[in-house]
Amino acid sequence: MSQSVDDLYRFGLKLFVGPGISLNGDDCIPIFHRWIQAKSLDRLLIDVADYTHLVGGPSVLLVGHEGNLSVDHSDGRSGIVCTSKRPEAAGLLPDRIVGVARTLFVAASLLESDEAFDGRLRFVPNELQFQANDRLLSPPGNNSAAALEPSLQTFMETLYPHQSHHISSSPSQTGRVKIGLKAPEQVSLVSLLERVGQTIKS
């Protein structure tokens, strides 16, 4: 059976920190370990890997069974990335993207409220980056970005109903496909969590 981009399950979503805000991977290491112990995310969390000695990419990786969460500094912008790496998730591609967004927004909310950051950490709630991590189903280039756009359009309509939104890509001919997703008006992470049907564990 032939596969298409609609079968994609290896992908990630990145949520950026606000302008002028620093996200230090070292600060996240003990937090991620606490999340494993407390089962803070609706994923099977396994371990934490420290890559803070590397520049320009993931600095701390929270390894999970279904997917990973990482502190990421690639493309010159810091944020957190949540990835899917297993095909268990049912439904259409927009549904799978929403599932990753649920985990991403919970993680962002937990980080913002963690006492380690003393209220200084804030994420940009109206801007995301979609990253395709499967070169077979989504090879580098314009065609993959165009094929992904309908699913991303549906996803953005879930997050930002009744708002116009912008989907943009600068496809590399060698690197993985990355697509920018942006809405003109900011909403709270709490509102985004409600729109994807998720609540934060107490």
N, C-alpha and C positions, 0 to 999 in steps of 0.2 A: 504494500500500500504506500503510495506516495505521500509525503508530508509537505506541509506548507508552513508559513510563518504563524498561522493560527494554532499550530501545535507547540509553539515555543513555551518552554517552562523554565529554561535557564536564563534568567534575566534579573535585573536589579533596579531599584529606585533609590535615588539620592535626594536627601533633603538638606539644604544648605543652611549654615549658620548665618546670622545677620551681619551686616557690614560692620567692620571694626571689632568683631568678636572673635576670640581665639578659642579653639577647641583642642585642648591638650590631651593627647592619647594617654599619657601617664595617669591623668586624673581618672580616666575611664576604666583602667585595669581593675582596681578594687570594686568599682561599681558593677562591672560585668560579672565578677566573681560572686557578688551578692545576688545578682539576678539569677545565676545558676542555682544557688542554694535556695532562694525564695521562689523559684519557678515563676519569675515575674512576667515572662512572655509566653504566649500560647504556642510555644515551640519546645521541642526537646533540645535543651542547651547542654553542650558537652564540655567545652574547654575555652580558654582564652589564650590567644597567641600574641606575643609582643613583637611588633615590627617597627617600634619607634625609632630604631636606628636607621631606617630607610627614609628616603626623601621623595616626596611627590606622589605618594600612593597610599594604600591602606597602612595605618600605623598600629592599630590594635584590632584584632579580629576575634569576635565572639562566635565560636563555631557551633553550629546547630545541625541537627539531623536533616530537617527540611530545607534549611538555608542558613546563611550567615548574616551577621550584622558587623559592620566595621566602621571605624573612624577613618575618614578618607580625605586626603588633601590633594587629589589629582586635579589637573586642569587649573591649578592655582586657586581653587576655592575649597574651603573646608566644609565638611558636613558628615552625615552618617549615611551609609548605604545598607539597605536590606536586600538580600538576594534570595531567589528561589533556585534550588538545584536538584529537586526530585520531581518526578512526574505524577505524584499521588493526587495533587490538587485537581478536582473535577471542575467541569464547567468550561465556558468559553474563555478565550484569552483575556478579555476585559475583566472577567470574574477573578481570574488568577492574579491579575495586576492589583485588583482591589484587595485581595487576600494579603499580598505583600505590603500594600499600603497600610493595612490595619496594624501589622507588626511594627512598621516604620513609625507610624504616628504615636503608638503607645511608647516605643523606645524614646522618641523625642520628648514626649511629655514627662516621662520619668527622669530623663536627664535634666530637663529644665527645672524640675522641682527638687533635684537632689541637692542636699545641703553642701556638697563639695563645691558647687558652683555659686552658692550664696546669691542666687537670683540673677547672676550676670549672663547666663547662657540663654540665648533666644534663637529660634530657628525661623526661617522665612517661610510662612505657611502658604504662600501662593506661588511657589516656584519649586519644581522638581526636575530631575533628569532621569530619563529612562535609559537603561543600558542593556543591550542584547548581548548575551554571553554564549551564543551558539552560532558558530560560523557556518554551520551547514544549513540551518533553517533561516538564518539572518546574516548572510555574508556582507562584508564591507561594501558600501556604495549606496547610490541614490535609490535603487530599486527596493532594497530592504526597508529603508525609511518610509517610502511611499506605501509599501504593503502593510506596515505597522500602523500607519496613521488612523485608519478607521477604528481600530481597537483603542488607540490612545484617545481619540475623540470621544468615544463612549465613556472611557474612564474619567476624562476631565468633566464631562457632563454630570457624572455622579458626584465629583468633588465640588464643583462650582456651578450648580444649576442656575440658570437664568443669567449667567455671566458669559461674556465673550472670553475666549481664551486663545492663546497663541502656542502653536506647535512648530518648533523649528529644529533643523538639523544641519550640520555641516559634515556630511558623511566623509569619512576617511576611506581611501582605497585599500588601506592595509589594516587599520585598527578596527576594533569592534564598533558597532553602530551605537551612537549616543544621540538622544533626542531631547531637546529642552521643552518643558511644559510650564506655561506661565499664565496666570489669571491676573487681570488688572487690579482687583481689589483684594486686600488681605482679609483673611478670616482667621478665627482662632483655631488652635489645634483641637480644642474641645469640639468645635463645630465640625471639623473634618472627621474626627472620630465618630461623631453621631451619624455623619453621612455615609460612613463605611460600615456602620453597625457594630461598633466596638466600644467597650467601656474599659476603664483602667481598673485592674485588680487593687483592692484595698490591702 
